Amino acid sequence: MSRFYITTPIYYVNDVPHIGHAYTTVLVDAFARWHNLLGEETFMLTGTDEHGLKIARTAEENGVTPLDQADSTSVRFRDAWEQLGIRNDDFIRTTEPRHHAAVQALMQKVYDNGWIYSDTYEGLYCVSCEAYYTEDELNDGNCKVHDKPAEQMREENYFFKLSAFADQLLDYFENTPGVVQPEGYRNEVLGLLRQELRDVSISRSSIDWGIPVPWDDDHVFYVWYDALINYVTAVGYGADPERFDEWWPSVHHVLGKDIIRFHCVFWPAMLLAAGITDLPTYYVHGWLLIGGEKMSKSKLNSVSPAQLIDGDEDQGYASFGVDGFRYHFLRDPAFGPDSDFSYESMISRYNTDLANQFGNLLQRVITVTGKKCGETSPAPNPDASLGALAAVAVEETTAAWARAQPPIALDATWRLIRETNEYLAANEPWKMEPGAAVDAVMGDALEALRIACILAEPAIPNGAQTAWERIGLPGRVADQRIPDDTAWGGYPGGLTLQAGDPLYPRLKG
Ligand code: MSP
């Protein structure tokens, strides 16, 4: 069976979860669910990044130890993902012993292979990025991401011979189709690789909140190298070689565009240096902005997932529920470019696609079948016109997920839902007398809805399951398989339908 391993970046514990983090996590969860529907064995990883100067300083400001800071914030990420229906298979914290061991094992290997040396480093450091920059990478001395002054730092450091891997990396990114999606970001990576690659500092002696360098106790690893290694820790690097070999070759990293250099330049070089030759595939998304600015606690412009899922009277936010939240963030922001969060678009997306289309289709199908088709439901026709439309929806939805384009995939899925509503509007089964004609219309509509439930499951897992049960189907929609179970004709008929409250009540704009 083929495998699919997918990761979120691990989140810093100086900030609490906001909708920017949730955006990434929902994307990853939806990709994992989709691949699961394809019958692949999937493994989804998320977690928290807990070392480094930024966390140490935040803890100091809050008057707690760095570990207390990490403990209390990590749990908030865990809870936020649970609330969002995220089905992660593991949640890694970089302060865990298993990670400590993997970092030391991997770095020792890189050291033993001769790719690490010691030198003095002096430069301009942005604490928020945990990265050194040159003057021309800054804006008047300010970091371009955080708009804060970079600080002059001087340290005795260990260095990684990044420069030695330039050709191998260029070859990988030039010659591996689909290695970075969308394609524009692959060009960005190629641009980074074509510049002169300078060796990078991988340890710090000025702080102790980190994982000790095994060959020199005065140093801890620089937080970014510690962090990136989480991706191998979680699949057993150093601890369970068999498991590592099973999962690692299928790794897909999902990340925001801000951390491309770390993931697509430093990380694969480090893997090669450790003797790991299977390199990752990347899905890169843009930033979610609020009023044109990147969200952050310090700018006080962040919105928490719970404020939109449960609603927030003070802010005037309606409650979108888990599906409403997930659906908006998967369907609206184009995958790749930046996009501004718009509450108005979220409301209108919910009302058109969830309330008026999916919810309404379910309601109509159940009401009309109950009134016109007797005790149990009718079966579909083998050669229905809706069957051809469903086949197109399956094909287009599948193709778009394969290109890592959730908005396009969901557009294709919702076309089938709209077409089924239009089919009902055109045939007006509610005006027909009970008999074969109305049974034919409703059997086809039930079948189209069954297929739509499967295709929509990665975006709206709760509503898809509820609809599945209300049209009388047994088991879990998430256990269906594409394309076998999305072939026309799978709805058996003869089932008992269950009426219920509207699945997605309309929200006031
Ligand atoms: N800890 C590092 C990642 C280490 S991975 C080995 C880090 N953490 S972070 O919490 O600052 O951001 C992690 C990710 O959260 C970003 O790459 C991005 O995927 C997501 N986002 C954080 N803010 C975001 C937005 N405003 N918009 C979209 N995604 C955002 O970087």
Boltz pocket constraint, residues with backbone or C-beta under 6 A from the ligand:
constraints:
  - pocket:
      binder: B
      contacts: [[A, 8], [A, 9], [A, 10], [A, 11], [A, 12], [A, 19], [A, 20], [A, 21], [A, 23], [A, 24], [A, 49], [A, 224], [A, 227], [A, 228], [A, 229], [A, 254], [A, 255], [A, 256], [A, 257], [A, 258], [A, 259], [A, 286], [A, 287], [A, 288], [A, 289], [A, 294], [A, 295]]
      max_distance: 6.0
